Amino acid sequence: MKMNARRIRILAVVAAPFLAIVAALAAVTKDQPMPFRPGETLNYRVSWSAFTNAASVQLSVPERRSLFSWQTWHFRAVAQTLSPVAAMAPVDDQFDSYTDSASLESRQFESHLREFGKTTDAVQHLVATGQQSQIPGPSVIVSPGTRDALGELYSLRGVQWDNVPELRIPVYDGHDVYEMRARRDSGPQPVTVPSGAFTASRISISVFQHEKEVSAIHIAVWLANDPPRTPVVMQATLPFGTLRAELTPAPK
């Protein structure tokens, strides 16, 4: 039976809301499940060298939002040096990551740096090779699956480490792309930090560039065996020393 053009138009109008609902549900089901939620805020005390309270770091998940039609997680990190280190190295930095909720690829990475009396702001849009850019203006072309460093920290919490012997991910640090190789190198162990006692697993991260390990950099994250898989300790060995961030109680 043939339908005339008017009837087809009516059916299209009637069906449109239902098709929109189906599309929305399909987008939701594509999201990778994550143990954190919007509104989460974590605070850390950072030690360095002889300074047990060298800096503070706050990690937060301000929101989930659409960014140029991509559904993304918005992650934020704020780092500030504290007295007396601030007198030698005044730092007040903020980083924002917009990470695709389905692929976990980085879509936008922002750095707002206030260091040594100088201010630098940068907003970078990342587009994977072969993808069509939805972002106006210039973009950074990266390989598929590339994440920024902040988004990668959060994505580690979503990994089922019992089933993943090693994770290899390209990571963009705002200037260059590295390969981060992460693996769980310890089972659940007791860890005590200012916010309390936890049972946590250590995730060890090595950094490679052009298949060669950057031996001066090593990172470890202790993820708690709690439902949100809270990072209770983060430690980075760098050329200028070791930074260790420990979870502190939420401000009252």
Sequence and secondary structure as in RCSB ss.txt:
>XXXX:A:sequence
MKMNARRIRILAVVAAPFLAIVAALAAVTKDQPMPFRPGETLNYRVSWSAFTNAASVQLSVPERRSLFSWQTWHF
RAVAQTLSPVAAMAPVDDQFDSYTDSASLESRQFESHLREFGKTTDAVQHLVATGQQSQIPGPSVIVSPGTRDAL
GELYSLRGVQWDNVPELRIPVYDGHDVYEMRARRDSGPQPVTVPSGAFTASRISISVFQHEKEVSAIHIAVWLAN
DPPRTPVVMQATLPFGTLRAELTPAPK
>XXXX:A:secstr
    HHHHHHHHHHHHHHHHHHHHHHHHHHS   S  TT EEEEEEEETTEEEEEEEEEEEEEEEEETTEEEEEE
EEEEEE TTHHHHS BEEEEEEEEETTT  EEEEEEEEEETTEEEEEEEEEEETTS   SSS  EEE TT EEHH
HHHHHHTT  TTT S EEEEEE SS EEEEEEEE S  EEEEETTEEEEEEEEEEEEEETTEEEEEEEEEEEEES
STT  EEEEEEEETTEEEEEEEE    
